Amino acid sequence: MATDEEIKNEFKRSGFTLVEEDEILKRCVTLCINYSLKPSDLVSSWELYHLNRQLLDQTVKKDEMDGFVLHLQNEQKESIMRTEEAGLHLYSNRDVDMLLDGVQEDTEEIVTTPTNKSQRLHPDPFDSISRSRDYGYSTGKSVGHVTPFGQRIEKFVVKFNVGNVAAYAENGNNNDVENSEDDIIKRVQTSQRCSLKVNGSGPEPGCRFMYDRTEDRFNALENRIVKHADAFAASGLYEEQVDPAVASQRSIFAVGMICCDGEGHLNDKSILLQSSAERTSGQRVPLDLNRLDQFSIFPGQIVGIEGQNPSGHYLTASKLLDSVPLTRAVDMDLPPAKRQNLDQEVLVPTEESCERSEVSFIIASGPFTTSDNLLFEPLNELLAYAKRKPPQLLVLLGPFVDSEHPEIKKGAVDATFSEIFQVEVLRKLQDYVEFMGSEVRVVLVPSIRDANHDFIFPQPPFDIHIPDLEHQMTSLSNPGTFEANQVKVGCCTVDVLKQLSGEEMSKNPSGVPTDRMSRLASHLLRQRSFYPLYPPPESLPYDSSLAPKALQISSIPDILLLPSDMRYFVKILSLGEEENAAKCVCVNPGRLAKGEGAGTFVELTYKGGPESMHASIISI
């Protein structure tokens, strides 16, 4: 049974202060009993609730507990649904129609010959019209049926603005929303076509994966530690690095990786520092951070530590450094010839005269269909919006054919995953590009949740070959980087923010408000990695032989796309000293579809820098 003291210590360990402590602890003990939660699980749920509400202060207040109880109830319901889902049959309108008409579904499907295209075992993969007008891959939802998504009242409502975009959103949205149901959508000309340069450091389609050895995993971690150690040494700001496991009466400087002593989350007693096996002994030494007023750490993080270890058994830190100087424009880790080979130019016309460092985006992250059908209504609405307000670059982040979709998980579809992707995604994007002309471009980034793609991270791009449109429809690796009009963009579809939030341990000065989402996103830039967490969770198919090059962030991008289940945001991250700080726009567009309802996407215009950037988060 959870006690007041255990719950209090868990909140304190996560950096939260309790207001009206006795009443809150009494309520929390009751919640632990009612929901069979450990104190650590309760605090983890509170952290997720705190992040989704975007609360600034690190306090737990009595008036927030009612909302937290609803959050716990929703978590319990989702857990029960996931547990029982495999044994359930979700009845639809199709089942009801069959019962009323006296038709035996199994008999009809076995005995009779298929009479229309929706019943064929091997249908024409590009016959999207017949599929959409029938049952949408056996989901039981016909076009005549009004789905919850189709019944939504608020369409294309601006939920959040960043920059001087309010007037722009008002002028551009009102008339468009009124005409969103018109049969004929007037074509609007885009601005001049943007250049597009794709970085080729990720794995290629058809690459060999899941053959990484223990040696590969060791070398990947060792190389990360050594690179950071070299960067600290090259800065000339710190003392000579020594082995943190060796006893010393004087203050020392050491570089190593944060590790957890055993399973579970980091706490005051379980922090270890692992140094380089090449430069030092490579041993792990317990790390004491109690003297620090502020820090933020997680397993896999490479840090510099100033401190003392007089006994050789415990390193007491007086200063923690979690960032090394980053370059902004040039990849210093590669020679010029190799950098030129890695950057593949994609159709940059010589007559192009558009202003550099200015580009407009529409950014959306999957799922692109609601959980009650495979009609891909949110994707259709997004493309209709992009036709009315065309961007230079439409960026779509997976999953596209979501392996977590109930119909996909049950295998209740009469087409292959590749056919669904071809018909419901690629064919519609092809129609969009052909309709809009050569001015628009589309970038697709896969996800490990894509049922039609390689289940591996880092992940190769989709192998897309559409005649005459290869220069307008481009797929990136996951993670991947590209440049559009010299605006550098990095993206990763693994929910690294959510995973970091569950593993991070932080301490902040009392009374000082903190922005945790910005801090979590900044970890990627400070660590020079799209995925700095190690070890990864068991659900992530992490390949150490592919990771070193593919995950590296060699220079700070102008825009960083990190889709997450957590609340949508657009934030400006700043790294370095105030005067010379490098800035990056970090975007979580949210999910385009959330359950049976509508989600969000981002419309962004980047003009030279974050200060003149305009962004809107819009509900679909």
C-alpha positions as CSV (number, residue, x, y, z in Angstrom):
1,M,0.0,0.0,0.0
2,A,1.3,3.4,-0.9
3,T,2.1,5.8,1.9
4,D,2.1,9.6,2.2
5,E,5.9,9.7,2.4
6,E,6.5,7.5,-0.7
7,I,4.1,9.7,-2.8
8,K,5.7,12.9,-1.5
9,N,9.2,11.6,-2.3
10,E,8.2,10.6,-5.8
11,F,6.7,14.1,-6.5
12,K,9.9,15.7,-5.0
13,R,12.1,13.5,-7.2
14,S,10.2,14.7,-10.3
15,G,10.6,18.3,-9.3
16,F,7.1,19.0,-8.1
17,T,6.1,21.0,-5.0
18,L,2.8,20.1,-3.1
19,V,0.5,23.0,-2.2
20,E,-1.9,22.1,0.7
21,E,0.3,19.0,1.1
22,D,-1.8,17.0,3.6
23,E,-5.0,17.1,1.6
24,I,-3.3,16.3,-1.7
25,L,-1.4,13.4,-0.2
26,K,-4.5,12.0,1.3
27,R,-6.3,12.2,-2.1
28,C,-3.3,10.6,-3.8
29,V,-3.3,7.6,-1.4
30,T,-6.9,7.1,-2.2
31,L,-6.2,7.2,-6.0
32,C,-3.4,4.7,-5.6
33,I,-5.7,2.3,-3.8
34,N,-8.7,2.8,-6.2
35,Y,-6.6,2.5,-9.4
36,S,-4.0,-0.1,-8.1
37,L,-1.1,2.3,-8.8
38,K,2.3,2.5,-7.4
39,P,3.5,6.0,-6.3
40,S,5.9,6.1,-9.2
41,D,3.1,5.3,-11.6
42,L,0.8,7.9,-10.1
43,V,3.5,10.6,-10.5
44,S,4.2,9.5,-14.1
45,S,0.5,10.0,-14.9
46,W,0.6,13.4,-13.2
47,E,3.6,14.4,-15.3
48,L,1.7,13.5,-18.5
49,Y,-1.4,15.4,-17.3
50,H,0.8,18.4,-16.3
51,L,2.5,18.4,-19.8
52,N,-0.8,18.1,-21.7
53,R,-2.3,21.0,-19.7
54,Q,0.9,23.0,-20.4
55,L,1.0,24.1,-16.8
56,L,4.0,26.4,-16.2
57,D,4.7,26.1,-12.5
58,Q,6.0,22.8,-11.0
59,T,3.4,22.7,-8.3
60,V,0.5,20.3,-7.5
61,K,-2.6,22.2,-6.4
62,K,-5.8,20.9,-4.8
63,D,-8.0,22.5,-7.5
64,E,-6.2,20.5,-10.2
65,M,-7.0,17.1,-8.7
66,D,-10.5,16.8,-10.2
67,G,-9.1,17.1,-13.7
68,F,-6.3,14.6,-12.8
69,V,-8.9,12.1,-11.7
70,L,-10.6,12.3,-15.1
71,H,-7.2,11.8,-16.7
72,L,-6.7,8.6,-14.7
73,Q,-10.1,7.4,-15.5
74,N,-9.4,7.8,-19.2
75,E,-6.1,6.0,-18.9
76,Q,-7.9,3.1,-17.2
77,K,-10.5,2.9,-19.9
78,E,-7.9,2.9,-22.7
79,S,-6.0,0.2,-20.9
80,I,-9.2,-2.0,-20.5
81,M,-10.1,-1.4,-24.2
82,R,-6.6,-2.5,-25.3
83,T,-6.8,-5.6,-23.2
84,E,-10.2,-6.7,-24.4
85,E,-10.0,-5.5,-28.0
86,A,-8.6,-8.8,-29.4
87,G,-11.8,-10.7,-28.4
88,L,-14.3,-8.1,-29.5
89,H,-16.3,-7.8,-32.7
90,L,-17.1,-4.2,-33.5
91,Y,-20.6,-4.2,-35.1
92,S,-21.2,-1.7,-37.8
93,N,-24.0,-0.5,-40.1
94,R,-23.1,-3.3,-42.5
95,D,-23.8,-6.0,-39.8
96,V,-27.1,-4.4,-39.0
97,D,-28.1,-4.2,-42.7
98,M,-27.3,-7.9,-43.1
99,L,-29.3,-9.0,-40.1
100,L,-32.4,-6.9,-41.2
101,D,-32.2,-8.3,-44.7
102,G,-31.8,-11.9,-43.5
103,V,-28.4,-12.2,-45.2
104,Q,-25.8,-14.5,-43.6
105,E,-22.5,-12.7,-44.0
106,D,-20.3,-15.7,-43.9
107,T,-22.4,-17.8,-46.3
108,E,-22.6,-15.0,-48.8
109,E,-18.9,-14.3,-48.8
110,I,-18.0,-18.0,-49.2
111,V,-20.6,-19.2,-51.6
112,T,-21.3,-16.4,-54.0
113,T,-18.9,-15.0,-56.7
114,P,-17.7,-11.4,-56.0
115,T,-19.9,-9.1,-58.1
116,N,-18.2,-5.7,-57.4
117,K,-14.7,-4.4,-56.9
118,S,-15.0,-4.1,-53.1
119,Q,-15.5,-7.9,-52.8
120,R,-12.5,-9.0,-54.8
121,L,-9.7,-10.7,-53.1
122,H,-7.1,-9.0,-55.3
123,P,-8.6,-5.6,-56.2
124,D,-7.2,-3.0,-58.5
125,P,-4.9,-1.1,-56.2
126,F,-5.7,2.2,-57.9
127,D,-9.5,1.9,-58.0
128,S,-10.0,4.4,-55.2
129,I,-13.4,5.5,-56.3
130,S,-15.1,2.1,-56.0
131,R,-13.5,1.5,-52.6
132,S,-14.5,4.9,-51.1
133,R,-18.1,4.5,-52.3
134,D,-18.5,1.0,-50.9
135,Y,-17.3,-0.1,-47.5
136,G,-13.9,1.4,-47.2
137,Y,-11.9,-1.9,-46.9
138,S,-14.6,-3.8,-45.0
139,T,-14.9,-1.3,-42.2
140,G,-18.7,-1.3,-42.5
141,K,-18.7,2.5,-43.2
142,S,-20.2,3.6,-46.5
143,V,-20.1,7.1,-47.8
144,G,-23.8,7.3,-47.1
145,H,-23.1,6.9,-43.4
146,V,-22.2,10.1,-41.6
147,T,-19.1,9.4,-39.5
148,P,-18.4,11.3,-36.2
149,F,-15.6,13.1,-38.1
150,G,-18.1,14.2,-40.7
151,Q,-20.4,15.5,-37.9
152,R,-17.9,17.8,-36.3
153,I,-19.0,21.4,-36.0
154,E,-15.8,23.3,-35.8
155,K,-13.7,23.1,-38.9
156,F,-10.4,24.7,-39.6
157,V,-10.4,26.7,-36.4
158,V,-7.2,28.4,-35.4
159,K,-6.3,27.1,-32.0
160,F,-3.0,28.8,-31.5
161,N,-0.9,31.5,-33.2
162,V,2.8,32.3,-33.0
163,G,4.2,35.5,-34.5
164,N,2.2,38.2,-36.3
165,V,-0.2,35.7,-37.9
166,A,-3.6,36.7,-36.4
167,A,-4.6,39.0,-39.3
168,Y,-3.2,36.5,-41.8
169,A,-5.3,33.7,-40.3
170,E,-8.4,35.8,-40.2
171,N,-8.1,36.9,-43.8
172,G,-7.3,33.5,-45.1
173,N,-9.7,31.2,-43.2
174,N,-13.2,32.6,-43.0
175,N,-14.2,32.5,-46.6
176,D,-12.4,29.2,-47.1
177,V,-14.3,27.5,-44.3
178,E,-17.6,28.6,-45.6
179,N,-16.9,27.2,-49.1
180,S,-15.2,24.0,-47.8
181,E,-18.3,21.9,-48.8
182,D,-18.5,23.3,-52.4
183,D,-18.4,20.8,-55.2
184,I,-16.0,22.9,-57.1
185,I,-13.0,24.3,-55.3
186,K,-11.3,27.2,-57.1
187,R,-7.7,26.7,-57.8
188,V,-5.4,29.2,-56.2
189,Q,-1.9,29.7,-57.6
190,T,1.0,29.1,-55.2
191,S,4.0,31.3,-54.9
192,Q,7.1,30.4,-56.8
193,R,8.4,26.9,-56.5
194,C,10.9,26.3,-53.7
195,S,14.2,24.5,-54.0
196,L,14.6,21.2,-52.2
197,K,17.8,19.5,-51.1
198,V,17.6,16.1,-49.3
199,N,20.3,15.0,-46.9
200,G,21.3,11.4,-47.8
201,S,22.8,10.2,-44.5
202,G,19.9,7.9,-43.6
203,P,19.5,4.3,-44.6
204,E,18.4,3.5,-48.1
205,P,15.4,1.5,-49.3
206,G,16.2,-2.2,-49.2
207,C,19.0,-1.8,-46.7
208,R,20.1,-4.7,-44.4
209,F,18.9,-4.2,-40.9
210,M,18.5,-6.0,-37.5
211,Y,21.9,-7.6,-37.9
212,D,23.6,-5.3,-35.4
213,R,26.0,-7.0,-33.0
214,T,27.0,-6.4,-29.5
215,E,30.1,-4.8,-30.8
216,D,28.0,-2.3,-32.9
217,R,26.1,-1.3,-29.8
218,F,29.3,-0.8,-27.8
219,N,31.0,1.2,-30.6
220,A,27.9,3.5,-31.1
221,L,27.9,4.5,-27.4
222,E,31.7,4.8,-27.2
223,N,31.8,7.0,-30.3
224,R,29.2,9.3,-28.8
225,I,31.1,9.7,-25.6
226,V,34.4,10.3,-27.5
227,K,32.9,12.9,-29.8
228,H,31.5,14.9,-27.0
229,A,34.8,14.6,-25.1
230,D,36.7,15.9,-28.1
231,A,34.2,18.8,-28.5
232,F,34.6,19.8,-24.8
233,A,38.4,19.7,-25.2
234,A,38.3,21.7,-28.5
235,S,36.4,24.5,-26.9
236,G,39.4,25.2,-24.5
237,L,37.0,26.2,-21.7
238,Y,37.5,23.2,-19.5
239,E,40.3,21.3,-17.6
240,E,42.0,18.2,-19.0
241,Q,39.6,15.3,-18.8
242,V,40.4,12.5,-16.3
243,D,38.9,9.2,-15.3
244,P,36.0,9.9,-12.9
245,A,36.5,6.5,-11.2
246,V,40.0,7.3,-10.0
247,A,40.3,8.8,-6.5
248,S,41.5,12.4,-6.4
249,Q,41.6,15.1,-3.8
250,R,41.4,18.0,-6.3
251,S,38.5,19.1,-8.5
252,I,38.3,17.1,-11.8
253,F,36.5,17.3,-15.1
254,A,35.1,14.2,-16.7
255,V,32.9,13.3,-19.6
256,G,30.6,10.4,-19.6
257,M,27.1,9.0,-20.2
258,I,24.3,9.1,-17.7
259,C,23.1,5.5,-16.7
260,C,20.6,4.1,-14.3
261,D,21.7,1.6,-11.7
262,G,19.2,-1.2,-12.4
263,E,15.7,-1.1,-13.9
264,G,13.2,1.7,-13.4
265,H,13.5,5.4,-13.5
266,L,16.4,7.6,-12.4
267,N,16.4,8.8,-8.8
268,D,18.9,10.3,-6.4
269,K,20.5,7.0,-5.5
270,S,20.6,5.3,-9.0
271,I,22.5,7.8,-11.1
272,L,25.7,6.5,-12.7
273,L,28.3,8.1,-15.0
274,Q,29.9,5.8,-17.6
275,S,33.2,7.1,-19.1
276,S,34.9,6.2,-22.3
277,A,36.6,2.8,-22.4
278,E,39.1,4.1,-25.0
279,R,40.2,7.2,-23.0
280,T,39.7,6.0,-19.4
281,S,38.8,2.8,-17.6
282,G,35.2,2.8,-18.9
283,Q,33.9,2.1,-15.4
284,R,30.6,3.3,-14.0
285,V,30.8,5.5,-10.9
286,P,27.9,6.7,-8.8
287,L,27.1,10.4,-9.3
288,D,25.8,12.7,-6.6
289,L,23.9,15.8,-7.9
290,N,22.5,17.0,-4.6
291,R,24.7,20.1,-4.6
292,L,23.3,21.4,-7.9
293,D,20.4,23.9,-7.9
294,Q,19.3,23.0,-11.4
295,F,19.8,20.0,-13.8
296,S,17.9,17.9,-16.3
297,I,19.2,14.4,-17.0
298,F,18.1,11.1,-18.6
299,P,19.7,7.7,-19.5
300,G,21.9,8.0,-22.5
301,Q,22.7,11.7,-22.0
302,I,26.4,12.6,-22.5
303,V,27.5,15.2,-20.0
304,G,30.5,17.0,-18.7
305,I,30.9,16.9,-14.9
306,E,33.1,19.1,-12.7
307,G,33.4,17.7,-9.2
308,Q,35.3,15.7,-6.7
309,N,35.8,12.0,-6.0
310,P,38.2,11.7,-3.0
311,S,37.4,8.1,-2.2
312,G,37.2,6.7,-5.8
313,H,33.7,5.4,-5.1
314,Y,31.4,8.4,-5.5
315,L,31.7,11.5,-7.8
316,T,30.1,14.6,-6.2
317,A,29.2,17.1,-8.9
318,S,29.6,20.8,-8.5
319,K,28.7,21.6,-12.1
320,L,27.0,19.7,-14.9
321,L,27.3,20.6,-18.6
322,D,24.8,19.0,-21.0
323,S,25.7,20.9,-24.2
324,V,28.7,21.4,-26.4
325,P,29.1,24.2,-29.0
326,L,27.0,23.4,-32.2
327,T,27.7,24.7,-35.7
328,R,24.7,26.1,-37.5
329,A,25.6,26.1,-41.2
330,V,28.3,23.6,-41.8
331,D,28.6,19.9,-41.0
332,M,32.1,19.9,-39.4
333,D,32.2,16.1,-39.0
334,L,32.4,15.5,-42.8
335,P,35.0,16.6,-45.4
336,P,33.6,18.9,-48.1
337,A,33.7,16.2,-50.8
338,K,31.6,13.8,-48.7
339,R,29.2,16.6,-47.7
340,Q,28.6,17.3,-51.3
341,N,27.9,13.6,-52.1
342,L,25.5,13.3,-49.2
343,D,23.3,16.2,-50.3
344,Q,21.2,15.2,-53.3
345,E,19.8,18.1,-55.3
346,V,16.2,17.6,-56.2
347,L,15.2,19.7,-59.2
348,V,16.5,23.2,-58.5
349,P,15.7,25.2,-61.7
350,T,18.5,27.6,-62.9
351,E,15.9,30.3,-63.6
352,E,14.6,30.2,-60.0
353,S,14.6,33.7,-58.5
354,C,12.6,33.3,-55.3
355,E,13.8,34.9,-52.1
356,R,16.1,32.6,-50.2
357,S,15.4,31.6,-46.6
358,E,11.6,32.0,-47.1
359,V,9.2,29.1,-47.5
360,S,5.6,28.2,-46.6
361,F,4.7,24.9,-45.1
362,I,1.6,22.9,-44.2
363,I,2.7,20.2,-41.7
364,A,0.6,17.3,-40.6
365,S,1.3,14.1,-38.7
366,G,-0.6,10.8,-38.9
367,P,-2.8,8.9,-38.3
368,F,-4.5,10.3,-41.4
369,T,-7.8,8.4,-40.8
370,T,-10.0,8.0,-37.8
371,S,-10.1,4.9,-35.7
372,D,-13.7,3.9,-36.8
373,N,-12.9,3.5,-40.5
374,L,-10.3,3.5,-43.3
375,L,-11.9,6.3,-45.4
376,F,-9.0,8.7,-44.8
377,E,-11.4,11.6,-44.3
378,P,-8.9,13.8,-42.4
379,L,-6.4,13.4,-45.3
380,N,-9.1,14.4,-47.8
381,E,-10.0,17.5,-45.8
382,L,-6.3,18.4,-45.4
383,L,-5.7,18.2,-49.2
384,A,-8.8,20.2,-49.9
385,Y,-7.5,22.9,-47.5
386,A,-4.1,22.8,-49.2
387,K,-5.8,23.4,-52.6
388,R,-7.5,26.5,-51.2
389,K,-4.4,27.8,-49.4
390,P,-1.5,26.1,-51.2
391,P,1.8,26.0,-49.5
392,Q,5.1,25.7,-51.3
393,L,5.8,22.5,-49.3
394,L,3.3,20.0,-47.9
395,V,5.1,17.9,-45.2
396,L,3.3,14.7,-44.1
397,L,4.7,12.7,-41.2
398,G,3.7,9.1,-40.7
399,P,2.0,6.8,-39.7
400,F,0.0,6.6,-43.0
401,V,-1.3,3.0,-42.7
402,D,-1.3,2.9,-38.9
403,S,-0.5,-0.5,-37.4
404,E,-2.3,0.6,-34.3
405,H,-5.6,1.2,-36.2
406,P,-8.3,-1.3,-34.9
407,E,-9.1,-2.6,-38.4
408,I,-5.4,-3.1,-39.2
409,K,-4.7,-4.9,-35.9
410,K,-7.6,-7.3,-36.4
411,G,-6.8,-8.0,-40.0
412,A,-10.3,-6.9,-41.0
413,V,-9.3,-5.5,-44.4
414,D,-9.6,-7.1,-47.8
415,A,-6.5,-5.4,-49.3
416,T,-2.8,-5.5,-48.5
417,F,-1.2,-2.7,-46.6
418,S,0.7,-1.6,-49.6
419,E,-2.5,-1.4,-51.6
420,I,-4.1,0.8,-49.0
421,F,-1.1,3.1,-49.0
422,Q,-1.0,3.3,-52.8
423,V,-4.8,4.0,-53.1
424,E,-5.6,6.1,-50.1
425,V,-2.3,8.1,-49.8
426,L,-0.2,8.1,-52.9
427,R,-3.0,8.3,-55.4
428,K,-4.6,11.2,-53.6
429,L,-1.3,13.0,-53.3
430,Q,-0.7,12.4,-57.0
431,D,-4.1,13.9,-57.8
432,Y,-3.2,16.9,-55.6
433,V,0.2,17.5,-57.2
434,E,-1.2,17.2,-60.7
435,F,-4.1,19.6,-59.9
436,M,-1.8,22.2,-58.3
437,G,0.9,22.1,-60.9
438,S,4.7,22.2,-60.6
439,E,4.8,24.9,-58.0
440,V,4.0,22.6,-55.1
441,R,6.1,19.8,-53.5
442,V,5.2,17.0,-51.1
443,V,7.6,15.5,-48.5
444,L,6.6,12.2,-46.8
445,V,8.4,10.8,-43.7
446,P,7.6,7.2,-42.6
447,S,6.9,6.0,-39.1
448,I,7.7,2.7,-37.4
449,R,3.9,2.4,-37.0
450,D,3.5,2.2,-40.8
451,A,2.2,-1.3,-41.4
452,N,3.4,-1.2,-45.0
453,H,7.0,-0.3,-44.3
454,D,10.1,-1.6,-42.6
455,F,9.8,-1.9,-38.8
456,I,13.2,-0.5,-38.0
457,F,14.7,2.7,-36.5
458,P,16.4,4.5,-38.1
459,Q,14.1,3.9,-41.0
460,P,14.7,4.1,-44.8
461,P,12.4,6.3,-46.9
462,F,9.4,5.0,-48.8
463,D,10.4,3.6,-52.2
464,I,8.2,5.9,-54.3
465,H,8.5,6.0,-58.1
466,I,5.7,7.9,-59.9
467,P,6.6,8.8,-63.5
468,D,6.8,12.6,-64.1
469,L,6.3,13.4,-60.4
470,E,9.4,12.1,-58.8
471,H,10.8,15.7,-58.4
472,Q,7.6,16.8,-56.7
473,M,6.9,13.9,-54.3
474,T,9.9,13.1,-52.1
475,S,10.3,10.6,-49.2
476,L,12.8,11.1,-46.4
477,S,14.3,8.6,-44.0
478,N,13.2,8.6,-40.4
479,P,14.8,10.7,-39.0
480,G,15.7,12.9,-41.9
481,T,16.8,16.4,-42.9
482,F,16.2,18.6,-45.9
483,E,16.7,22.2,-47.1
484,A,13.9,24.2,-48.7
485,N,15.1,27.6,-50.0
486,Q,18.1,27.2,-47.7
487,V,15.8,26.7,-44.7
488,K,17.1,23.6,-43.0
489,V,14.4,21.2,-41.6
490,G,14.9,18.2,-39.4
491,C,12.2,15.7,-38.5
492,C,11.7,12.5,-36.5
493,T,8.4,10.6,-36.3
494,V,9.3,8.5,-33.2
495,D,7.6,10.1,-30.2
496,V,10.9,11.0,-28.6
497,L,9.4,13.8,-26.5
498,K,6.9,11.4,-24.8
499,Q,9.7,8.9,-24.2
500,L,12.0,11.5,-22.8
501,S,9.3,12.9,-20.5
502,G,8.9,9.4,-18.9
503,E,12.7,9.0,-18.3
504,E,13.9,12.5,-17.5
505,M,14.9,13.5,-13.9
506,S,15.1,17.3,-13.3
507,K,15.5,19.8,-10.6
508,N,14.7,23.5,-10.8
509,P,15.0,26.5,-8.4
510,S,11.8,26.8,-6.4
511,G,9.5,29.6,-7.6
512,V,11.0,29.8,-11.1
513,P,8.6,28.8,-13.9
514,T,9.9,26.3,-16.4
515,D,8.8,25.3,-19.9
516,R,9.3,21.5,-19.8
517,M,8.3,20.9,-23.4
518,S,11.0,23.3,-24.6
519,R,13.5,21.7,-22.3
520,L,12.7,18.2,-23.6
521,A,13.0,19.3,-27.2
522,S,16.2,21.1,-26.5
523,H,17.8,17.9,-25.3
524,L,18.0,16.7,-28.9
525,L,19.9,19.7,-30.1
526,R,22.2,19.8,-27.0
527,Q,23.0,16.1,-27.5
528,R,23.4,16.4,-31.3
529,S,21.1,13.4,-31.8
530,F,17.5,12.9,-33.0
531,Y,17.2,10.1,-30.4
532,P,19.6,10.6,-27.4
533,L,17.8,8.2,-25.1
534,Y,19.6,4.9,-24.2
535,P,18.6,2.2,-23.7
536,P,15.5,2.6,-25.9
537,P,12.2,1.0,-24.9
538,E,11.5,-2.5,-25.9
539,S,8.8,-1.3,-28.3
540,L,11.4,0.6,-30.4
541,P,13.2,-1.5,-33.1
542,Y,16.5,0.3,-32.5
543,D,19.4,-0.8,-34.8
544,S,22.8,0.3,-33.5
545,S,24.5,-0.4,-36.8
546,L,22.4,2.2,-38.6
547,A,22.0,4.7,-35.8
548,P,25.4,6.6,-35.6
549,K,25.1,8.4,-38.9
550,A,21.3,8.5,-39.3
551,L,20.6,10.0,-35.8
552,Q,23.3,12.6,-35.7
553,I,22.4,16.3,-35.8
554,S,25.6,17.9,-37.1
555,S,24.2,21.4,-37.2
556,I,21.2,23.2,-35.6
557,P,18.2,23.1,-38.1
558,D,16.1,26.2,-38.6
559,I,12.9,24.1,-38.0
560,L,12.7,20.8,-36.0
561,L,9.5,18.7,-36.5
562,L,8.8,16.3,-33.6
563,P,5.3,14.9,-33.9
564,S,4.0,13.6,-30.5
565,D,0.9,12.3,-28.7
566,M,1.5,15.2,-26.3
567,R,-0.2,18.5,-26.8
568,Y,0.5,20.4,-30.0
569,F,2.9,23.4,-29.8
570,V,5.2,25.7,-31.8
571,K,8.1,26.9,-29.7
572,I,11.4,28.8,-30.4
573,L,14.3,27.0,-28.8
574,S,17.5,29.0,-28.0
575,L,20.9,27.5,-27.3
576,G,24.1,29.2,-26.3
577,E,24.8,32.6,-24.9
578,E,22.1,35.3,-25.2
579,E,24.0,37.4,-27.8
580,N,25.2,34.5,-29.9
581,A,22.4,32.1,-29.2
582,A,21.4,29.8,-32.1
583,K,17.6,29.6,-32.4
584,C,15.4,26.8,-33.8
585,V,11.6,26.6,-34.3
586,C,10.4,23.4,-32.8
587,V,7.0,22.1,-34.0
588,N,4.6,19.4,-32.7
589,P,1.7,19.6,-35.1
590,G,-0.4,17.1,-33.0
591,R,-2.2,14.2,-34.7
592,L,-4.4,14.9,-37.7
593,A,-6.9,12.3,-36.4
594,K,-7.6,11.6,-32.8
595,G,-9.7,8.5,-32.2
596,E,-13.0,9.0,-34.1
597,G,-12.6,12.8,-34.0
598,A,-10.5,15.6,-35.6
599,G,-7.0,16.5,-34.8
600,T,-4.7,19.4,-35.7
601,F,-2.1,20.5,-38.3
602,V,0.3,23.4,-38.6
603,E,0.5,26.2,-41.2
604,L,3.9,27.9,-41.1
605,T,5.7,30.6,-43.0
606,Y,9.4,31.0,-42.4
607,K,10.9,34.3,-43.4
608,G,14.7,34.5,-42.7
609,G,14.6,33.6,-39.1
610,P,12.4,32.6,-36.1
611,E,11.6,36.3,-35.2
612,S,9.8,36.8,-38.5
613,M,8.2,33.3,-38.6
614,H,4.4,33.0,-38.7
615,A,2.7,29.8,-37.5
616,S,-0.9,28.7,-36.8
617,I,-2.1,25.4,-35.2
618,I,-5.4,24.6,-36.9
619,S,-8.0,22.0,-36.1
620,I,-8.9,19.9,-39.2
